[in-house]
Amino acid sequence: MIETYSVPLSTLVKEFHLDVAYASTDFSSIRITVEDVARPGLQLAGYFDHYEPMRLQVMGNVEMSYVSKFAPIDRTTVFDRLFSYKFPALLIARGIPPHKEMLEMAKKHNITILQTKEATSAIVSTIITYLRDALAPRITRHGVFVEVYGEGILLMGDSGIGKSEAAVELLKRGHRLISDDAVEIRRVATNSLVGTAPELIRNYIELRGIGIINVAKLYGMGAVKLENAINLVVNIVPWNSQEAYDRLGLEDQFTEILGVKVPMYTIPITPGRNLAVILEAAAMNNRQKKMGYNAAMEFTEQINRHFDEAMGK
């Protein structure tokens, strides 16, 4: 199930050290629900078609200098109409003080006015980046998430199949754990997923027969990582002699998470098979594919050339 999130306006104020010029009566309950930020340039000129009042509004030097040229009565009219749309808050950049008429209309319509000394473009870009991450669509999946040679590998499979044991073997080989048992996945861009551990279980791993261990304390802080991009999904399944498993890897397999296609391998296991070594090979092979090299294609072409030459003779 995809969860939706919001960010309290008060959290945004603390995160970016914003000054509150006027706090609305509902300031503590205001929440930001969209990642986009708007600069109301056309709206100050009276054009409100396609206006999105759910966005945080930001005014910089251009907008403030524009309304400064208005007569006080016209400025009152402009802000009266703008604030009637009840957006979350108005942020003024570059430390520019709000106009008297702006504060009057803010009080009339109960709109919060914020200030920052940051440049307009800088504060807009950082707030959008922050909101994009905080409001990203997310789900929680059962699995183990590890970083192997820089590649984020999400291990999936039935409970008890050996995902956590494989993760411990990878830790011994110098790789890092991100999450065990549950992985929180966020779509931070149209084609990018990031996985992290729920805070409650972060840095812990469960080994049947031993119990819970703290990876950071047992293996050191270098053995854990807060989050990582999900580059590969590995589905671990019990070996079934009736199944036909891919032996060449010519056809790329994918799985879809939150609308994003992620490369996937299905790895059958039997007792004695070193899963950690296989996962290392899978990570390096995935990196090679992203860099444009495909061993399976090269091998097939080499075989085809061999038979062509043999038939030519």
N, C-alpha and C positions, 0 to 999 in steps of 0.2 A: 504494500500500500504506500502511495506517495504522500508524504506529509508536506504541508505548507507552513511557512514560517513568517514571522514578522519581527521587526526590531523596534523596541521602545525608543521614542524620540529622546528620552533622558539618557539612554545608553549612547546614542549618537553624540549627544552633547559632551558626555564624559570622554568618549573615545577620541574626539577631535578637539577637545579643550575649547569648546565654543562658549561665548558669552551670551547670556540671556538678557536681551534688552527689554522684552516684555514676555511674561509667561501667561499663557491662557489659563483659565480656571481648570481645564481638563488636561493640563500639561503632562501630568504623571501617567495618564492613561492613553496618550496619543501613541500610535504605532505606525511605523513605516512598512508598507506591504509591497511596494514596487521598487525595483533596483534603479530605475531611471531617475535622473534629476533634471528639472526644467529651468530654463532661464526665460522669464516672461517678457521677452522683447516686444513681440507683436501684440501681446495682450495689453501692454501699456499704451499702445496706439489704438486699442479698442477692438482688436480682432480676436475673437474667442472661439472660432470654428475649430473643431478637433482639439480643443484644449483638454488636458488631462489633469484634473485637480487632485488626483491621488499622489502625485509626485511632490517631493520636496522642491520648493522654489528657491532659486539662487539669483541674487542681483549683484552685479559687479559694477565696475567703474562706468561702463557704457550705459547701463540701465539707470544708475543713480544720477549720472550727469544729464541724461535725457529728461528725467522727471524734474530735475532741478530748474530747468528752463521754463517750466509751467508756472503759471500764476497760482497762488495758494488755493484758490477756489477750484481751479482745474485739477490740481494735484489731489485735492480731497475727493473729487469725482472719480479720478483714475483709481485711487486706492480703495475707494468705496466699492467700486465694481469688481476689482481684482479680488479683494478679500471676501466678497460675497460667495465665492466658490468654495470656501472652507477647505483649503488644502492643509496638509499637516503643519507646515511652518514655512516662514520666509527667512532665508539666510542671506545676510549682507556681507560681502567679502571686502578685503583690503582695508578693514578697519574704518570704513565710511560710516559716519553716524546716521541713524534713521531720521527722516524728515518728521517734523512735528505732526503734519497731516497723516503720515504713515502710522505713527503711534496712536493717533486718535481713532483711525479706522480699524486698527488692529484691536483696540479695546472694544470698539463697537461690535465687531464681528467675532471677537474672541479668538484671534489668530496669534500664535507665538512668533515673536521676532527674535532671531539669533544673529550674532555677529562673530566674525573671525578676521584676523589680520592677514590671513593667507591670501595669495593671489587667486583670482576667480577660477582660472583653468586648473590650477593645482588642487584646490579644495574639491572642485567638481569631480575630477578624475579619481581622487583618492576615496571620496565618498561612494562613487559608483562601484569601484573595485571592492570596497568593504561590503556594500549592500549586495553585490552580485554573489559574494561568497556566503554571506549570512542568510540570504533568501533563496539560495539555490535549491531546486527540487532535490529531494533526497529519499532514500529508502534504506532499510536495514536488511542485510542478507546474512544467512548463516554461512560461515566459512572462516578461513584463516587467510590473513593478508600479510605478505612478506615482501621485502625488497631484496632482489637478487641481482647483483651487478647493475644496480640502478633501475632495474625493471620492476614495476609493481605487479606482483603475481597474486591473483585471488584464487585460493585453493577451495574448491567446492567438492562435495561428495557426501555420502551418507555418514551419519554420526558413527564414530568408532572406526572409520576406515583407515585412519592413520595420518590425518592432516596435521594435527598438533605435533605428532612424533616427527614428521618430515620437517616441520618448522624448527624443532629443537636441533635436528641434525644440521639444518642450514645455519642456525646460530653458531654452532661449533665451527662451521666453515667460514665464519666471518660476515655473514649476511645479517639482515635486521628484521625484527618483528614489528609490525604495525598494529595488528589486531588478531586476537584469537577468539573463536566461537561466533562473534557477531561483528559485522563490518558495516559501518555507516557510510553510505555512498552518496556523494553529491555531484550533480551535473553542473560544473562551473562554467562550461561553454557548450556550444552546440555539438561539439565532437570530443569533449573532454570530461572524464570522470575522475574524482578524487575520493580515496577511501581513507577512513580514520577509524579509531576505536571509540566506542562509547566511553565516556569519562570514567564510569564506574568500574570497568574491567581493563582499563588502559595499563599496559606493561605486564599484565598477568597472562599466564597460560596454564591450561589444565592438561595434566598427563594422567591417564587412567592407571591406577595402581600406586601412583605417587601422590597425586593431588594437585593443588594450586601452587605454582611457583612464581616468584617475582623476577622476571627476566632482567630488569634493569639492575637489581641488586645481585643477582646470581652471575650474570655475564658482563655487567657493566653498562653504563649509559650508551656506549657505542653500539649496543646490540638492539636498541629500540629506536623507533622513529614515530613522530606524531602523525604524519600523513604522507601520502604519496599518490601520484597519478596511477590509475589502473591501466596497465599496458597489456595485460594478458590474463585470461581466465583459464585455469586448468581444472578440468572435471575428472576427479579420481574415481575409478569404478573397479569393482572386483573383476578379475580375469574370467572371461566366459569363452570357452573353446568353441562355442557355437557362433560367436560374433566374428565378423570380418573387420579387423582394425586396419586403419590407414598405415601403410608401411613406407610410402614414399613421401607423403606430405605435399602432393601436387595441388590438391584442392584446399584452399584456405577455408577454415571453419570460423564462424563468428557466432557470438551470442549477443543479444540486445538487452542493455540495461538502461532504463530511463530514456529510451529512444536513441541510445548511442551504441553503435556496433563495435564490439571488442573482439580481437582475435582470441580463439579458443582452441585448446588441445584437449582431447580425451585420452587419458593415460590409464590403461588397465594395469593392475598390480597383482603380484603373486608373492607368497612368502619368500624372502631373500632378495627381492628386487630393491636396489638402492634408489629410492624415490628422490632423495636430495640431489644426487648426481644428475638424474634425469631432469629435474627442475632447473638446475644450473645450465644444462645444455639447452633446455627450452627457452630460458631467458636470453642466452647469447644468440640463439638462432632467431628469436623474435627481433632482437636489435639489428642483426644482419639484414633481415627482411626490410626493416624500416629504412635501412641505409641503401637498399636497392639490390642486395645480393640474395639469391634464392638457391640454396644448395640442391634442392630437389629438381628445380628446373635445369640447373647446370648438369646434374647427373643424367637426367632424361635426354638432354641434347647430346651428351657424350655417348650414351648408348645408341641413339639414333644414328649418329655419325659412324659409329663402329659397324652397325648393320648395313648402312649405305655403302661403306667402303668394301665390306665383305661381299655384298651382292655385286658391286662393280667389278670385283676381281673374277 
